[in-house]
Amino acid sequence: MSTVLSQADGTATSTAHDADSHDLIRVHGARENNLRDVSVELPKRRLSVFTGVSGSGKSSLVFGTIAAESQRMINETYSAFVQGFMPTLNRPDVDVLDGLTTAIVVGQERMGGDVRSTVGTATDTGAMLRILFSRLGTPHIGGPQAFSFNVASISGAGAVTFEKGGREIKERRDFSITGGMCPRCEGRGTASDFDLTALYDASKSINEGAITIPGMSMDGWFGRILRGCGFFDPDKPIGQFTKRELNDLLYKEPVKLKIEGINLTYTGLINQIQKSFLSKDREAMQPHVRTFVDRAVVFTTCPDCHGTRLSEAARSSTIDGKNIGDVAAMQISDLADWVRGLDEPSAGDGAERSSTREGVRPLLGSLSETLDSFVEIGLGYLSLDRPAGTLSGGEAQRTKMIRHLGSALTDVTYVFDEPTIGLHPHDIARMNDLLLRLRDKGNTVLVVEHKPETIAIADHVVDLGPGAGRAGGEIVYEGSLEGLRRSGTLTGRHLDDRASLKDAVRTPTGALEVRGADSHNLRGVDVDIPLGVLVAVTGVAGSGKSSLIHGSVAGRDGVVVVDQAPIKGSRRSNPATYTGLLEPIRKAFAKANGVKPALFSANSEGACPNCNGAGVIYTDLGIMAGISTLCEVCEGKRFDASVLEYRLGAKDISEVLAMPVAEAVEFFGAGPAKTPAAHRILVRLADVGLGYLTLGQPLTTLSGGERQRLKLATQMAEQGTVYVLDEPTTGLHLADVEQMLGLLDRLVDSGKSVIVIEHHQAVMAHADRIIDLGPGAGHDGGLVVFEGTPAELVADRSTLTGRHLADYVGA
């Protein structure tokens, strides 16, 4: 508002300022992915929640359109030189985008899988701790890098030649870098020992295919390097190698060679494995690589650093009797108290010591605020040395929020992707408070969410639908929460859905015995997990649910685990390739037409020669976003014209890949195209609620919930007697939860045992047995606080889960 002084009496009056009229984010004609000319106006400095079934277009509107364009425009403010080092972003397919502010996206992607990445390194806390120890630690050993397990200690000396005043001068120079890396484990915290029999078959020669390491085939460059390196005879069985030849095969450091006229680098097998495989966290490895690593490598805690990753010098420097390894291993809630204690003068401090502590007071204040934010956001049970790759999607998302909670920035657009993922009902209220705090600082908050508890706090609700995939992409409601309830949309009808406790529960047929479980925060847990029924393992985040199930149940014979690890895929990957569905389809086409199966792959012989099977032509414009244009030869069908002449059930391969799953179930289930192997996979895809996906839709366009259900459908094919599902309702709309419960029932009724790690009250109410862990998180958890039926838990109400479940079912 502008203040204007009245001429008559000198009183101040207010008039509207033009700047105040820009209080909306306007989107008109959005067509990203399945959006159908969507237009919407969102109020700034308010909390807007986007709802709708999975695949309805929420992420396409919020992330693919609004956030993407904001970030693209911010990138364009940098110089062309800087933009050359940044990822290029395409302008979203939209007619008008107006009123945008700087967008900060807090997604649900898990954090990096590098073994050197921890909660401390992924946030500012690790850096602040290193500075703290470099100032207050005794004895003093060096600067902050002396406490970093990612910096090795190096020293060297030699002659250098340089020009000065037109004269050439030679001087002796030496250098020394003091790092905190443990030299034994190279900052990994674990030492590895290799089972050589898993690396090669000693009875065979190199040329006979002795090497059994994934990805190291003799058919490519790897084989050419081994055959041409000259360090050993490729026709000699490895079992007959001399000690020097075996050492060269396994441990030789990288050396440059010229093989067949080409400059190449030879590296010993074990060094290659350490660089290619062991530099990643185990959870981030592809399944076949993980299987190989589990078979070939034995990991033990490093005997030198005892798992702290730190050198002896770094461990020798202490503050009040604790070294940086001890501090990083503390639960963050305890660490916050310890840091606050440093800010208080100690009776034993001398004048110099007191002055030093006074000098780091701003650092202590900043570190305390950050650690308190961890506690406030419900992550106080973590420790700073926790590997980042082991955090769940929900934990990773909340960790990313830490840096924004204390930010002085206002008028920013914060974009959240299902921030309640992985949260117990007890923790959702805390997350809601954080979202409202961000809004009340004058920021615009956009949230994609399914949970009614978060939808309830919205200032503005945008419901997309009416269905998913081709049946979605429209705004079916926009307005207040009460209006949503009366709207008659799918979300509106299911908003107040509440599952009821089952009248009768199944009787267990046996039990999986767990004795003395003590991984992470578990405190010698003994529990019998019922078999032949649906078991829900519950408890607040950090109570020990995953530690119990993944640490003591996963890995047993007959146990199939469907976890939250993300699936990988390029724009050439799609549901048909990921699930293995394309294989029986290709064979069916080949058999029906008397040709090779490879013709029916857009990534092989059947690819359009103009676009190489991509369906589009990509033009790289350097610092500007690349342009993709529809291939004029195949018109986006990806296949060579001659391949499209072959038919199966009156359809060519491109028409089949354009089918939704639901239609394909009928197509391959009966008639001339009947293919039992393909039909079985399609039925599983339909069972998990993906009937609307087309078989050839790129994986890069799928939402997080769709990807997890795709993974679930794939792993359901494995032959197992016990299925472990880690939060299968992630990304599911209220209307889809019922379908998921039906799927779980069918699994149990078919003779399987199903164990579900879950926070959703509908799943708890539907379970036959509940195992509740707690009572709190971190060292306040790790105990089984209840075992029994949902009705008994509701009647007992002695745990947080019991009280929330009782409120949910209205008991």
N, C-alpha and C positions, 0 to 999 in steps of 0.2 A: 504494500500500500504506500501511496505517496502522501505526505503531510503538506497541506497548503494553508497559509496564514490568511484568515478572513480580513478584508479591508475595513469592514464596519466596526467590529468590536474586538478584533485581535485574537479571536478564538481559533483554535486549530481544527481544521476539518480534514477528512480523509477521502481521497479519490482513488479509484482502481488504477493500478499501474499495468502497462502492457505486458510486462514480464510475468505478471501473475496469471495471465491467460494460458500459459503453456503448462497446464497441469494434467495433461493426458499423454499417454503413449498410444499413438494411432497406428493401427495396422489395417491396410486395405488390400484385398486381392492376394492373399498369401496362398501359394500353391506348392510349397515344399512337400515332398513325398506324397502322402495321400490327402493333403489339405485341398479343399475345393473352393477356391476364391474366398477364403475366410477373411472377414473384416471384424475388427474388435477395437474398442477404445478402453484402455486400462487407466484407472486413476493413479497418479503419482503419489508417493509418500503414503501408500496404503499397502495392506497385505492382500494380495490376490492369490487365490488357490485355483489350480486347474485340475479338473476331475474328468472322469470318463474311463471306459474300459481300456485295457491294455491294447495298444494299436489303434486308438481312436484319433490320434494326431496331436496329443498334448505336447510330447517332446518336440515334434516337428514345429509347432507354433512357438513354444517358449525357447527351446535351445537352438533349433535349426533356423529360426527366423529372427526373433527379437535379439537374443544374446549373440548370435552369430554376426548379425549386421553391426551391432554395437562394437564388438571386438574388431571387426574388419575396418570400421571407420577410425577406431583408435590407432590401429596399425598404420593407416594411411597418413597419420600426423607425423610419423617419423620420417627421417630422410631416406632417400632411395638406397643409400649405402646400408643403413641399418635394416631396412626392409628386406634386403638381400639375404640377411641371416635369419629372417623370421619365416614361419610357415605362411604360405599364401592361402588366402581364404576367398572362396567364391561369394559373390553377392547372392543372397537368398532370392528365390523366385517369388517376388512380391511386387505389387504395383507401387504402394506408398508405405513408408515407414517414417513416422514423424514423432518428435518429442523424446527421442532416445537419450538416455544418460549412460554413463560408464557402467558396464555390466561386469559383475564379478560372479563367475560361475562356480558353485560348490557342488560338484557332481558326486556320484556314488562309486566312481571307479576306485578299485583298490590301489594302494600306493605301490611304488616301484618294487620289483622283486629282487633287486640287487642285494646280495648278502651283507654288504657294507652299510645298507640303509637301515636306520633305526628310528624310533619315535624321536629321539634326541636330534639326530642329524636331519630329519625331515621337518623339524620345527626349529625355532630360534633357541630353544632351551639348551641344546648341546653346545652351541657356540658360546652362549653366555656362561655355561658352567666351565668351559675351558679357559675363558678369560678370568673367571673368578679364581680358579686354581693357580693360574699364572701370576696372580697378584697376592693371594693370601696363603698359597700352599707352602709348606716348609718340609724339607729344604726346597729352596727355589731351584728349579731345573731348566727354566727357559720360558719362552713365550707360549701363547695359546696352542700352537701346533705341537708343542711337546706333550700335550695331553690328547692329541687326536690319533685314534687308531687307524685313520686313513692316510697318515703321513709317516713314511719310513725315515729312519735316521740315515743320513748319507754324509760322507766326507770324502774329500779328494784334493789333489794338488797337481800342479803342472805349469808349464811355461806358456805364456800368452804373448802374442805379437800384435802391436797396434801402432798406428801412426800418430805422432804428436809434433806439431810445429814443423811439419815437413820431414821429420826424421822417423825412422822405424825403430821402435823400442821393444825390447823383450824384457819381460818381468816374470817372476815366479808368483803365482797366485794360488791360494788354497781356499777352500770353502767347506762349510759344515752346516748341515741342517739337522736339528734335533727334533725328531718326530716321536709320536707316542705309540707307533705300531709295534705289536709283538712280532719279533722276527721269525718265530717258529711257525705261527699260523697265519702270518701276514694280515693280521687284523680281522680275521674271520671268527675267532673264538673257538674253532674246532680244528682238530688235526685229522687228516684223512689217510686211510690205509687202503691200498688197492688189492683186490683179488684178481691176479693176473690171468687166471683161467677164464674170467669173464671178458677179458680184452681180446684174447686171441686163442686159437686152437693150435697148441704147440706141435701137433702132429702134421700140420699142413705148412706149406710155404706161403709167402706173400702172394704169389701168382695163383695159388690154389684157393685163395679167399680165406686166409687164416684170421684176418682182422674181423672182429664181431662187434665193433662199436657202431651205434646208430649214426647214420649220416656220413660215415667214412667208407664209401664204396670204392672198389677198385676200378669201377667203370669211368670215373671222372678224373678231375685234377689230382685228387688225393692219391689215387692209384698211380698216376703218372709220376708224381713226386717220389713215392716210395720206390718205384721200379728204377727211377733214374738218379736217385741221390748218390748211389755208389758206396754207401756205408755198410751194406750187407748184400748178400746174394739173394735176389727175390725168388729164386727157385730152390733155395735151401730151407728145409723145415725149421721153424723157429726154435724147436726143441734142441736143435743142433748148433744154434748160434753160440759164438764165443762170448765171454763176459763183456768184452768191449762192444761187440755187435748188438747184444741185448741192451746194453746201456744206451747206445745210439738210437735204437728203436724206441726206447721208452722215455729216456730222460734228456736227450740232447737239447741244448738251448737253441733258440731260433738262429738259423744260419742261411745266408742268401746263396743260392745256387743258380746256375744256368742249365736248364733241362729242355732239350729239344729246341734250343735257340731262344727260350723264354726265361726271363728272370723270375725265379720263384723262391719261396722261403720254406725250408724244411724245419719242422719242430717235432720233438719226441711226443709219443702218444699221450703219456701222462700229463705233460705240459699242455698239450692241446685240450685234454679233458678238463683240466683245471681252468683254462681260459674260456672254453666254450660252454661247459656245463656247470662247473662248480662256482662260477662267478655269479650265478643266479640263485635266488632262494628256491628251495625245493618245491614250494607250493606254486611257484611261477613257471615250473618246467612243463613241457608237453608230456602227456601221459606215457608215451613210449620211452622218452628220455628219463623220466622219473623212475620207470621200472628198471631201466638199465643201471641208473645211479644206485638205486636201492640194492641191486644185485652185485654191483661191482665195487662199491665204495663203502667202507665202514668209517663212520664219523665218531670220533671220541672228543671229549672236552680237552682242549689244548693243555698239556701238562705243565707248560711254562707259565701261561698267564691265567690258568684256571677258568677259562671262558670269558675273561674280562676284555680280551682283545688288545690289552695294553702292555707296553714294555715294562721292564722291572723299574726303570727310572720313573715312569709316569705313576706307577703304583706306590713308589716310595714317598712321594710328596703328599702330605695330608693337611686337612683343615679340621681341627678339633678331633683328631684321631681317625678321620675317614679319608680314604683316597677317592679319586674321581670314579673308579670302578665301583666302589661300595655305594657311592651316592647315586650313580646311574642305575644301580640295581634296586634301589629303594622304591617302594610304591609311591606314586607321585603325591598322594595326599600326605604321606609321611615326609616326603622330601620338602613339600611346601612348609611344613612346620620347622624342619631343620634349617631351611634358608632364613625363615623369620628369626630364628634364634641367633643367626650370625649378625643380624642387625642390632642386636642388643649387646652392650659392652660387657666384657667378662672381667671378673675380679682379678684374673691372672694377667690381663693385658697390660703391657707397659705403654709408655707414651708413644713410641714408634709404632707399636702394634695398633693402638687405638687410632692413630693418624691414618694408617693404611686402611683400616676398616671404614673410617669415615670417607676415605677417597672412593671406595667402591659402593657407597650407599645408593647412588642412582642405579647401578647395575643390580644390586640386591632388590631394589624396589621393582624394577622391570621384570626380573626373574620371578619374583613372588607373584606379581600380577598374572604372568603367563601360566604359572603352575596352578594358581587359584582358578584360572579359567578352565583348565583341564578338570579340576574337581567339580566346578560349577556345571560343566557340560556333561558330567556323568562319566568321565574317563579317569577319575582319580585312582582307579585300581591298576592302571598301566604303569610300566616303568620306562625310563628313558632308554634303557638298553634293549627294549623289546624290538625284534626285527620288524620293520615296516611291512614286509610282505605277509606277515602272519595276522595283520589286522583284518577284520571283516569289512565289508563294504560300508556298513553303518559306522563302525569305529573310524575308518579312514575319512569318511565325510565329516564327522564331528572334529577330527584332528585338524582338518583343513579349515574349519570354522574358527579355530583358536586365534589365528592372526587377525581376524576381522572384528572380534568382540570388543577389543579396546581401541579400535581404529577411530581417529578423529575425523575421518571422511564422512561427509553427509551428502545427500542427494545422489546416492549411488544406487544402482539397481542390483540387488542380490538375487541370484537365481539358484534355487535349491531343487534337487531331484530326489524326492521321497526321503526327506531328512529323518523320518521315524523308522527307517529300515534298521532292524536289529535292536530295537528298543522295547523293553518291557513296558507294559501299560503304566507302571510307576514312573518311568523315565520320560514318557511322552509329554506330560505336563511341564517338565523342566525344559524340554526342547521347544514347546510352544512359547514359553516365557522368553526364550532367547530370540525367537523369530519376532515377537512383539517388541522386544527391546531394540532390535535393529530397525524396525519400522518407526518406533517412537523417536529415534534419533534423526528422523527426517529422510529416511531411505525408502525406496520402493522395493518391496519384497515379493517376488514371484515364486510360487511353490507348486510343483507337480506332486500330487498326493492322493492316496486312496483312503487313509485312515479317517474315520468320522471325527475323531477327537481334534485333528488338525483342521479339517474342513470347517469345524464349528467356530474357529477363531478368525475366519476370513472376513475382511471388510467387503470383499468382492469375489464372487464365485463365477468361473467360466467352465461350463460343462460341455465336453466335446463328444461327438457320436454321430448318429445314434448307435452305430455298431463299431466294428473294428475293421482295419484294412480298407478294402474298397467300400465297405458299408459305413465307414466313418468319415472323418475329415470335415465335419460341419459343426458349427456352434449351435447346440440344441437348447442351451439356457445360459443366461448371463444376468447376474443380479445378486440379491441377498440370499442368505442361508435359508430363511423361511420361504422365500420364493422358490428355491430349489426343491424343498420338500413338497410344495404344491404343484411342481412343474409337470410331473408325470413322466420325466425322463428315467432312464434306467438307473442313474445314480440317485435321483430323487426318490424312486420307489424303494431302493435298497438301503437308503441312508440310515434308517432306524432298524435295520435287520438285526436280530439277536438270535444266535443259535441257542437251543435249549439243551439241557442235560438229557442224555439218552435214558430211556426207561429201563433198558436192559443192556448190560455190557457183556462182552465175550469173556469166556473163561480161558486163562492161559493154558498152553499145552506143555510148557516147560519154562526154563529160565536160562539166561546167559549170566554166569557168575563173574562178578568183578570183585577182586579182593585187593585191598591195600593200594588203591589208586592214589598216586601222589604227584602226578605231573602238574606243573605250574602251581596253582594255589590249592589244589585238592589236598585234603588232610587225611590221608589213609582211608579213603572211602571204600566201604564194603556195601555192595548192592546187588540184588538179583533182578535183572531186567527181564520182564515177562516175554515169552515167545508166543506166537500164534495170535497176537492181538495188536491193536494200535496203541503205541506208547508215546506219550508226549513228555519230553524232557524240558522243564521250564525253569525259570529263575531270572533275576535281573541280569543285565549285561555285565559280564565279568564274574558271575557267580561260580563258573566252572563247568557249565553245560558241555561246551565243545571240548574242553580238556578231558572230561569223563568219556564222552562218546568217541571222539577221534583218537584219544590216547589209549583207551582200553577196549574198544569194540571194533573200530575200523582196523582192517588188516587181518582179522580172523577169517578162516575158511568160510566161504559162503556168504560173506558180508559185502554188499554193494553200497558204496557211498556216493551220494549225489550232493556235492558240496557247493559252495558259493564261488569257487574259482571261475574267473571269466573265461568265456570261450573266445578263441582267436579266429579271425577270418578276414580276408581281403574283400575287395569289391567283386572279385570273381567267385567268392564262396557264397553259397546259398543253402537253404534247408535241405535241398536234395543232395548236395555234395557232403554237407556236414554229417547228416544222419546215415550216409551210405545208401540212401534211396536211389541215387542215380545209377548205381551199379546194376541192380536187377532191371531197371528201366532200359538201360543201354543194351543189356543182353536180350531183353524181350524184343526190342526194335531190330537188333541184329538177327535174331532167329526168325522173325517174321519176314525179313527182307533178304536173308541169305548173304549178309555182308558182315564186316568186322565191327565189334562194339565200339572201337575207338572213334569211329566216324560220328558217334552221337555224343561226343564230348566237345564243348566249345573251348576247352583248354588243350585239345589234342588235334587229331587229324581232321575233325569236322569243323574246325574254326573257320570263320570268314577270313579270307586272306587279306582283306583290306584293313580290318580293325583287329585282327588276331584274336577274334572271339570275345572282345570286350563289349561290342555293341555300340560303342561310341569312339570317336577319334579325339584324343587329348592333344591340345596345343599348349606348350609351355611358353608363357610370356614373361619369364624372368621374375622381376619383383612384383609384377601384377599377377592377379589370380589367373590360373590356367583356364582354358575354355574347353568344354567338352561338347561336341556336336554329334548328332545322331549319324551313324554310319550310313552313307547313301547306298551302299551296295547291299547290305543285309537288312537295312531299315531297323536296326536295333535287335534283330532276332539272334545275332551272334554266330549263326551257322552258315556254312557255304550253301549256295542255292541248290547244289546237287543233293546235299543231305536232306533238304526239306522235301524232296520228292518221295522219300521213303515214309511209309505210313504204318501206324499201329492203331487199330480200331478207328480208322478214318481220320486220325490226327497225326500231324508231324511232331517232331521232338520239341520245337519251339512252342507249339500250342500246348503241349503237355506241361512244359515248364511254366507256362503262364496260368495254369489251372490253380485255383485255391485248393487247399488240402481236402476240404469237405467234398468238393467235386471229384477230386482224384480218387478218393476212397471208393466211390461208386464206379468210376471208370476202370480201375484196376481190380475191382472186386468181382466183376461178372462180365460176360460177353466176350467178344474176340480179343480184348486187351487184358483179360484176366491174368494177373501175375501175383500169386500168393505171397512171394517174398516182399514185393513192393507194398502190397495191401497191408501186411502186418505192421510195417513201419508207419504207414499212413494212419492206421487206426490209433497207434500210440500218439501220433501228433495231434489227432483230433481229441483224444482222451485228455490231453493236458490243456485243451482250450485254444489250440492253434489252427482250428479249421479254416480260418479266414486268410492265413498266409498263403501266398503263391509259392510254388515249389522253387521257382528261380529267383525269388526276391533276394537281393544282396544282403549278407549278414550285417553289413555296415549300416543298414537302414533300420535294423531291429532295435526295439527298446530293451532296457536292462531286464525287465520282466519276461519279455519274449525270449531273450537269449537263455535265461535260466530254465524256462520251461522246455525249450528246444533241447537243452542239455539233459533235462530230466527224461524226456521222451527217448533220447538216444541210450541213456544208461539203463533204462528199464528193460532193454533187450538182453542185458547181461544175465547169465544164469546164476542166481543167488537165492538163498533162503531167507536172508535178513536184509532189508533195505533201510539204509540210514539217509534221511532227507534233512538237509540243513535249511530251515526256514523256507519251505516250498511256497508259501504265500507271498513272498517278496514280489512286488510289482503287480499283484493281482487286485482287480477291482472287486468291490463288495459282491457283485453279481457272480464273479468267477470263483469265489472262495467255495461256494456250495458245490460247484463242479469238481474242484480239487478234492473236497471231502469225499465225493463219490468215487473218485479215482483211488484214494487211499483205502476206502472200503473194499473196492474190487480187488486190490492187491492182497488185502488180508483174507478176504473170502476165497481167494485162489490158493490159499495155503501158505502165503508169505507172512513173515513177521515184519512189521513196519515200526521204526523208531524215528520220531520226528522231533527235531530241536526247533521249538516254535514259541513265539510270543503272542500270536493271534488268539484271542479268547475263544473264537469259534472253533478252532482246532482243539484247544484244551477241552472245551465242553463236549466235543465229539469223540474224544479219546476213550479207550477202555481203561487205561491206567495212566497215572501221572506220577512222574518222579521230579520233585521240586528241589532245586539246589539253592543254597543261600547260607545264612540269612541275608547277607549283603554281597558286596563285590570285593574282589581282591582278597586281602588277608582276612576280610570280614565274611568271606564266603567259603566255598570249598567243602561244604557239608551237605548231605542229603537231609533236608528238613521235613520232607513229607513223601510218603509212598502210599498210593491207594487209588481209588476211583475218583472221578471229578466230583461226584456227589459228596463223597467223604471229605474232599478238600474244601468244598463250599461250606459244608456243615462245620468243619474244624475252624476255618478262618484264622489259623494261627500264623500264616505266612502272608507276605505281600501278594503273592500270586493268588492265594485263596481269597483274600479280601477283594482284589480286583475282579476275579472271576465271579464272585458272589454278586458284586455290583452289576456286572455285565448281564448275568442271567436273571437279575431282578429278584434274587433270593434274599 
